[in-house]
Amino acid sequence: MTGAACILGCSGPSLTKAEDAFFRQARPWGFILFARNVEEPGQVRSLTQRLRETVGRADAPVLVDQEGGRVQRLGPPHWPRYPAARAYAGIAPHDPFLRAAIVRLGARLMAHDLAEVGITANCLPVLDVPDPGAHAVIGDRAYGETPDEVGMLGRAAAEGLVAGGVLPVMKHIPGHGRARADSHDTLPVVDATTDDLDTRDFAPFRALSDLPMAMTAHVVYAAIDARRPATTSRAVVQTVIRRRIGFDGLLMSDDLSMRALLGGMVDRARAARRAGCDVVLHCNGDLGEMRAVVEGAGPLVGRSARRAQAAMARRPRSVEPFDVAAGRARFAAAFDGRLAA
């Protein structure tokens, strides 16, 4: 039986009976974890295994936002604290290749942490290029101030994740860097011209358009669609993301429970799917909302199902040989010992 075209969260560190029954019936394509779901490695490993059991698929993706800095769901005392993306800017300022190697190493270490507990996709790299005066919601989550730097270091992060057996999800396509508001709270509107967007905002996503998965931005780009954010805009998805950027991988929405979007969860999910999102994401673990999301998302079939299958096929069967202890020591040394694991 075909499952639902969605990625869902759960409410705590273990599944409730109601969640277990719901997931078995709805069979979402994947799951996402947050800090509320994380206690210690054995518990997370058990949870990811249980989630996959509910949908009967050993390869069902389990995602997390493990960027480092402000956005890190697995942290001390059981996992290292990783730096925000912007912290890498201070490494080897005259040697961009060494800087990229350290970014790759950080992502490879993250992948080791995640794969050990059954997490198979990380919502990284952040490819947004922050604009002066933009809201701080992106801020130090960005790898740099220019499209070239963001693209280069984003590529390094993606390669590090894949080397460790974890799939990257680039975000927030086609670019959140100009937004003057936080889309968790309200709907940002960007007034830049299409040419300006193409040159700056879209460029890192175009450079990494071969990645397997991408997450949308809840942002209105007035030059393209003055009424709808990218997540629910067919014009943005088809004209910009699929054609101008050239991304043909699995496209997921950002979290449908964010306040940038209007309407009930059925309508939000349906609008995102009609716009061209292959799957929709719902994160807060509210069971009533998740039932509505499943109804609105519909089944994962057709081209979207093929993209989902192709994305999961990109996860390597074996990981790159890696000395974890040596890697952690080198990574700490790159930051003058400030990030000892």
Protein Blocks (a to p, Z undefined) as FASTA:
>chain_A
ZZdddddddfblbdcfklmmmmmmnopabdcddfklpcbfmlmmmmmmmmmmmnopaklc
cddddebpjlcfbdcfkbccdddfklmmmgokllmklmmmmmmmmmmmmmmmmmmnopab
dcdddfbdcdehiafklmmmpgbfbfklmmmmmmmmmmmmmmnopacdddddebjklpcb
dfklmccddfbdfklmmmmmmmmmmmmmmpmbdcddddddfklommbcfklmmklmmmmm
mmmnopabdcddddfkbckbgcjfklmmmmmmmnopabdcdfklpaklmmmmmmmnopae
hjllmmmmmmmmmpcfbdcdddfklmmmmmmmmnnopacZZ
